[in-house]
Amino acid sequence: MTELAWIDAAISAARPRALAALLRYFRDLDVAEEAVQDACLRALNTWPKAGPPRDPEAWLIMVGRNVAIDATRRRRRQEPLPPEETISDLEDAEAALVERLDDAHYRDDILRLLFICCHPELPATQQIALALRIVSGLTVVEIARAFLVSESAMEQRITRAKRRVAEARVPYEAPGAPERAERLAAVAAVIYLIFNEGYSASGGETHVRASLCEEAIRLARLLLRFFSAEPEIMGLAALLMLQHARTPARLDADGEIVLLEDQDRGLWDRAMIAEGLALLDKAMRHRSPGPYQVQAAIAALHARASRPEDTDWAQIDALYATLERMQPSPVITLNRAVAVSKTRGAGPALDMIEPLAEQLAGYFYFFGVKGGLLLQLGRAEEARAAFDQAIARANTAAEAFHIRMQIDRLIKENDPVGAGVPRANR
Amino acid sequence: MMYALLCYHSEDVVCSWSKEQDAAVMAKLAAVQEKLAKAGKLGPVVRLMPTTAATTLRKDREPPLVIDGPFAETKEQLLGFYLVDCASLDEALEIARDLGRANPGGSYEIRPISLFRPGNAAA
């Protein structure tokens, strides 16, 4: 790794805490953000020459604070002199600040920052954008690219989110215990959404998207450091790792989706699976199950099966049933039906999903599963109709292509003459 | 004499490495390790999972207390270790310097080993 890459990693690791501390200090998101930005730029100039500082976080906080104070002073020069005491306390001993970095302030600072970004008044899209901009320090261009929107639209989304936070007068003090649990759930949800955003796409932007998954895992680890005894946060981190471990096998060389049962399991990231399993193990010890832990347990059963036929579908069925009870949702029932089709056959599975047709009328995956089940039951015509509906609802080229392959298979089996027609003409 | 080289580094930093950066560091370290292995000086090499995967048993009370997380919250964490067979502390330091060039940042604590039973567990 080049020295610059190392400095880059050091800065991104130190950034959230530095920003969080500066936010405590200035109580203004824009000022704090600008201060960190300036400090990071100076770090990029200074560290390669002087070597990285012993404590990058303290360095960024110190420099960021001084830069912001200088700027304030310059602005104030045109104004009447400020009262002496507002300046004098800015010059307190640096040692005191560095000392404070080691104690519980850190935890509160980071929490405040995460809580602000995941403020309940913000819609989810703004929470995610704000968290990626503020906590992760991604540029607006990077976030815009990841979400497939224009730079100006993303800029606007973030500006709006900041304005709302300012108008909502978010208290800068860490919330009390009950509110804290609620906000923690909101933070976990945002991390989960960031991950899903990265996971669910494919094609030209795959690379950018995969880094969203990595960022989500980094944030989950960060959160876990502060809530080390929370089983659901362990479950969240485990879930993300167990799913992300499959990334190298999820798309083939042409960027097309490879189904779980067709994936080359040798490509799965074993180290990441091991860490996910270890975290899940820790979580289970608490005997306090929650949706993230259950989902992680399902992912773990897939990860543990060295061949698709070794998958413990009965256990997966039972886990989805648990999840259904915890958070009833047609999507969960749909997933459970897939497990049921493996244990009890396609017939009972189809019976399970048919009542969901109305609720999932716009859902690509519903028609994909339905088509697959009908296909297993030998009802080719109906399967074809379901696949057609799936294609109409596909979100990405890879999804559509995957369904087209199923249709091709149908055509090939039922109309051998048509087998010679190039795919593009069908 | 056997020495343990205990690797301390900020895991926030290490966890911020991209997959490519991580792989690049590992490749550089592997080159140093290969040299040591050829010279018959390299013992077990261990990379620990992040401290978030750790559990601590406090046995200073009865019954012992199980705590999620590492033994101590520190700025840099124990992320792994090497065992090397060296003639002197100087040689152990030289090896640590080599490894350090491949993986800058953080520290190696060089600790002579007083008891070593390799055991028979498969890695």
Interface residues (C-beta under 8 A of the other chain):
Chain A: M1 E3 A5 W6 A9 A10 S12 A13 A14 P52 D55 P56 D102 S211 E214 R218 R221 L222 L224 R225 S228 A229 M234 A237 A274 E275 A278 L279 K282 R285
Chain B: S10 D12 V13 V14 C15 S16 W17 S18 K19 Q21 A24 V25 K28 M49 P50 T51 T52 A53 T55 V66 I67 D68 G69 K75 P104 G105
